[in-house]
C-alpha cells in the first residue's frame, strides 16, 4: 500500500450487547418458526425473518470511522458514507445522549452515527451536520483537523 492510501486514523466501535442481542432476537424468531405447525410456509417465513433480523442488527451495531488524507469514510456494514476532506468542517467533542440511541438516525438537527453511548465528534459537510460516535473522540477530532483544516464557526 502506498502512504497516500493508508488511513491517518482508523477505529471500530461495536455495541457491547451486539452478539447477545443477535442471538436473542434470532432465537425468539426461530422458536416462533418451530411453533408454527399449521402451514409450512409460515415456518419458512419466520426462519427467513430471523436471519434478516440478525443481519440488520449485526449491520447496525458496529461503526467504522477511517480518516484518510483526502477523505473521511464512516458507517456501518450496511451503510457507509464518504466525504471529501475539503468539504469537512470539524466541530467539538460532544456527549451522545442515551435518548439519541444507536445506529443511524436524525437527532436534534444532525445525523448521528453511533454504536455505543458516550461521546462523539460533531462535523459539518456542506449544510449537513453529523455526530460521529467514537471511543477516542479527541484522537478522531485531531485526525479530522489534520486533513480538513477547518473548524465549525461558533
C-alpha positions in Angstrom: 0.0 0.0 0.0 1.3 3.4 -0.8 1.4 6.0 2.0 -1.4 8.0 0.4 -3.8 5.1 0.8 -3.1 4.5 4.5 -5.6 6.0 7.0 -4.4 8.8 9.3 -6.9 7.4 11.9 -9.0 4.3 12.0 -11.3 2.9 14.7 -14.2 0.5 15.1 -16.8 1.0 17.7 -19.0 -2.0 18.5 -22.1 -2.2 20.7 -21.4 -4.0 23.9 -24.5 -6.1 23.6 -24.1 -6.9 19.9 -23.7 -10.7 19.9 -26.2 -11.4 22.7 -28.9 -9.2 21.0 -28.4 -11.0 17.7 -28.7 -14.4 19.4 -31.7 -13.4 21.4 -33.7 -12.0 18.5 -32.8 -14.9 16.2 -33.7 -17.5 18.9 -37.1 -15.9 19.6 -37.9 -15.8 15.9 -36.6 -19.3 15.3 -38.7 -20.6 18.3 -41.7 -18.9 16.6 -40.9 -20.7 13.4 -40.6 -24.0 15.2 -44.0 -23.4 17.0 -45.8 -22.7 13.7 -47.1 -26.0 12.5 -50.3 -25.1 10.6 -48.6 -24.1 7.4 -45.0 -24.9 6.4 -44.6 -21.6 4.6 -45.2 -19.7 7.8 -42.2 -21.6 9.4 -40.0 -20.8 6.4 -41.0 -17.1 6.6 -40.3 -16.9 10.3 -36.9 -18.5 9.8 -36.1 -16.1 7.0 -37.2 -13.2 9.2 -34.9 -14.5 12.0 -31.9 -14.4 9.5 -32.9 -10.9 8.3 -33.3 -9.5 11.8 -30.0 -10.9 12.9 -28.3 -9.4 9.8 -29.8 -6.0 10.3 -28.8 -6.0 14.0 -25.3 -7.1 13.0 -25.1 -4.4 10.3 -26.2 -1.5 12.6 -24.1 -2.2 15.7 -20.5 -1.8 14.5 -19.4 1.7 13.4 -16.1 2.1 11.5 -14.5 5.5 11.1 -11.5 6.0 8.8 -9.8 9.3 8.2 -7.6 9.4 5.0 -5.6 12.4 3.7 -8.2 13.2 1.1 -11.5 11.9 2.7 -13.4 10.7 5.6 -15.1 7.2 5.5 -17.6 6.2 8.1 -20.6 4.0 8.6 -21.9 0.6 9.4 -21.6 -2.7 7.4 -25.0 -2.0 5.8 -24.5 1.8 5.2 -21.2 3.6 4.6 -20.6 7.3 3.7 -17.6 9.1 2.2 -16.9 12.8 2.4 -14.1 14.6 0.7 -11.7 16.3 3.3 -12.1 19.7 1.7 -15.8 19.7 2.5 -15.4 18.9 6.2 -15.7 21.5 9.0 -14.7 19.9 12.3 -16.7 20.7 15.4 -16.3 20.0 19.1 -16.3 16.7 21.1 -19.9 16.2 22.4 -21.7 13.8 24.7 -24.2 11.5 23.0 -27.4 11.3 24.9 -28.9 7.9 25.8 -32.1 9.2 24.1 -30.2 9.5 20.8 -29.9 5.7 20.6 -27.5 3.7 18.5 -27.4 3.2 14.7 -28.0 5.9 12.1 -30.7 8.5 12.8 -31.6 12.2 12.6 -31.4 13.7 16.1 -31.6 17.4 17.0 -30.8 18.7 13.6 -27.9 16.4 12.6 -27.2 12.8 11.6 -26.0 10.6 14.4 -23.8 7.6 13.6 -23.3 5.7 16.8 -22.7 2.2 18.0 -22.2 2.9 21.7 -23.3 5.6 24.1 -20.6 8.0 25.2 -19.1 10.8 23.1 -18.5 11.8 19.5 -17.2 14.5 17.2 -19.5 17.0 15.6 -18.7 17.9 12.0 -20.4 19.5 9.0 -20.2 18.7 5.3 -21.9 21.4 3.4 -25.2 22.1 5.1 -25.4 18.7 6.7 -24.3 18.1 10.3 -23.0 14.8 11.6 -22.2 13.5 15.1 -19.8 10.5 14.8 -19.6 8.3 17.9 -16.1 7.4 18.9 -14.3 5.6 21.7 -11.5 8.1 21.3 -13.2 11.3 20.2 -10.2 13.6 20.9 -8.0 11.4 18.6 -10.7 11.4 15.9 -11.1 15.2 16.2 -7.3 15.7 15.9 -7.1 13.5 12.8 -10.0 15.3 11.2 -8.4 18.7 11.9 -5.2 17.4 10.2 -7.0 16.6 6.9 -9.8 19.1 7.0 -8.0 22.2 8.5 -11.4 23.9 9.1 -13.4 24.3 12.3 -17.1 24.8 12.6 -17.7 28.5 13.3 -19.2 29.1 16.8 
